[in-house]
Amino acid sequence: MCGRVVQAMTWQEIVETLQYPPSQPQLDLGPVELWPRYNVYPHGSIAVLSSAGDTLVAGTAPWGWRPHWATDGRLPSNARSEKVAHSNYWRAIWPHRRLIPINGWFEWTPSGKERLPWYIRRRDGRPTLCAAVGQIHQPELQKGDGVVLITADSLGGMVDVHDRRPIALTPERAREWLDPATPKERAEQMLLEGEPPEVFEWFRVSQEVNKPANEGAQLLEPLQEDLL
């Protein structure tokens, strides 16, 4: 977890979801254009929000990061909530909180020799605001830049699909997470305050999504009528 995500919303929808007061913050889109992507995969580019004072900075960054001293060749795309605040591996980017907005994400369950994909999304159709950390240089990315989603143990029926889930924040928590004034200790506590499984629904989708090159809204169509 989390293996693939969907980013098919506009920046305006994201800002409206965050529910900032009309007077702040400003949104700095720069040259970034957000276009629908239905099969965003690790190590590719992912849309991300950062905070710079009273300005929300929209951008893209590689989905995956490792410290410069790591020699094992791994490029993790996710960080576990129980380790991200204290592990030496994540020490350099823990203070740099980001937000990755998604429409939903894919997970897989084994069935014999096959891997069956599921799509998980909010029941109310709003974007999911995922806690993330990362190293991002503005306005131009540099070597070693990247972001990772923060994950926690799954709860409730979601465990049947996968044992990990991204930490999804309410608008209020997401604003607090991005606020540079939020202490690191409070940020760590917020990792225990993700939205509950009842907020989400999940259903089987076509194995067409298994191929990273496949794109399009048809990847999100349920294979069964009963949503779990």
N, C-alpha and C positions, 0 to 999 in steps of 0.2 A: 504494500500500500504506500503510496497511491500510484497506480500504474499508468493511467492515461486520464486526461481531463478534457472537458469541453469549455471553450471560451467563445461564446456566440452572442455576446451582449455588446452594447455600446458603452462608452465611457460615461455618457449621461445617465444611463440606467444604473451604473455602478455608484455614481455620486448620489443619485436619488435614494438608492438602497442604504447608503451610509447615513443619510438623514442629517447631514451637517446643517447648522443654521444658515440661512441665505447669505449672510454677510461674510462667512468664512467656511472653509479655507478657499483660496483661489486654486484653480486646477490648471496645472502646467502640462499641456499635452505635447508641447514642442513639436517635433516632426513625426510623432508616433501616431499611426493610424491603426485602430483596432478593427479587425475584420473577422467574420465568423470562422472559427476553426473547431471542428468536431472530433478531432483525434490528436490532441496535443500530447506528445510523448516525451519522456525524460531525455535530457541532453540536447533537445531542440530548444527553440525560443518560446518563452512564456510571458504573457502580459503580467505586469506587477505594479503596485502602487507603493510609493514611499512618501515620507513626510519631510519637508524642509521648512521648519518654522510654521508659518501660516499658509504654506502652499503644499497642495497635494501634487506630487510629481508622478505622472504616468509614464511608463516605459516598458521595455522588454528586456529580458536577460536570459542567459542560458539556464535551463532547468537542471541544476546539478552543481555541486561545489565540493571542493576538498581543500584542506590547508596546503600551503606551498610545500610543507615539509613531508607530506604523506608520500609514501613510496610503494603502496600496495596496488596502485593502478585503479582503485575504485573511484567512482564519481557518484556519490550518493545523491539521490533526488529528494529524499525525505530524511528528516531527523526525528528521533523519538523524543517525546515530551519529557520522559523521565531522565534523559541524558543531556538535552540540548543546553540547559542552563549551567551545567557544571563540568561537562566533559571537556578535556583539553582539545579534543578534535574540533569542537564547535566554538571554542573560546573567542576566536577572532571575529565571528559574525553574530554571536548571541546579542550584543548590544544594538545591532542594526536590524530593527524590526521592519518587516515588509508585510504587505497584504496581497494575496493572490486571489482575485475574484474568479469564480468559475460558475458555470451553469450546472455542472455535475461531474461525476467521475465514473470510471469503469473499474470493475473488479472481475476476477475469474474464479470459477469453482471447477475442480477436476471431475471428469466423467469418463472413466476408462482412460483411453489415450488422448482424449480431447480436453480442451479448456473452454468452458462455457462462459461467455461474457455477460455481465450484468451492468446495468446503468443505474446510478444512484443520484437522486436529485431532491431538492426541497419540494415538499408537497404544494407549497403556495406559488411555485414557479419563479420565485425571486432568485437572484444570484446568491451563491454561497460565498461568504467572506472568510477565506482561509488564512490562519496565522502562518507566517513564514519569516525567515531570516535570510540575509544574504549580503554579499559584497557587490555593490553596483557603483561604478564611477559615472558621473554625468559631466558633460552631455554625451561623451563617447565611452563605450565599454572598453575595458582593458583586459589583458590576459589574466586569467584567474578569477574573473567576475562570475557570479552565478548566485542562484537562490535555491532554497530548499523549503518544501512544505513541512510543517510540524505535525506529527501524527500521534495518536493516543490509542489505547485499547478500545476496540469496538464494544458496544453495549447492546443489550436487548436483542431483537431479531436480526440486527445487522451482523451479528457474529456469524450467522449462517452463511453469509456471503464472503466475509473476510474478517480476520481478527484485528485489523488495524483500520483506522479512519483518520481523515484530516481533521484538525481542530477547527471547527466552524464557529465563528464568533457572531453574536448579535451585533446590530449596528452600533449600539452603545459601547460594547466591548471592543469592537473593531476600531472605533475612533480613539478609545483609550489606548489600545495596543499601538497605534501609529503615533500617538502623541509623544514627542521626544521628552516631555516632562514626566512621563510615567516611570517610576523607579523600576529597576531591574527585578527587585523582589516582588513587586506587584505584577509585573509581566509574567514572572514564573507562576504566581498564583492563578493568573488568568488561564493558564494552560489546563487548569482543572475545571474551567467554567465554559467549556464548549457546549454547543447546542445539543440536546438529547436526540436519540434515534427517532423519537416520535415525530420530529420535524421533517423527516425524510421518507421517501418511498423508493423502492428498487424493484427492477423487473429484468427479465432476460431480454437480450437483444441479439441481433444477427452476429454470427462469427465473422462477418465481413470486417468488423472492427479490429479483429486480431492482426490485420495487416496495417502497419503504421502509414502506408501510402494511401490507404482508403480514406476518403473524406465525404462529408455531406450529412444533411439532417436525417437522411434515411437510417443512419447508424443508431439513432435514438428511438426508433420505432419499436414498441414492445412486441415480443413474440407471443404474449398471452394477455388476455384482457384483465385478469385479476391482478392488481398491483398489491405487493406485499407491504 
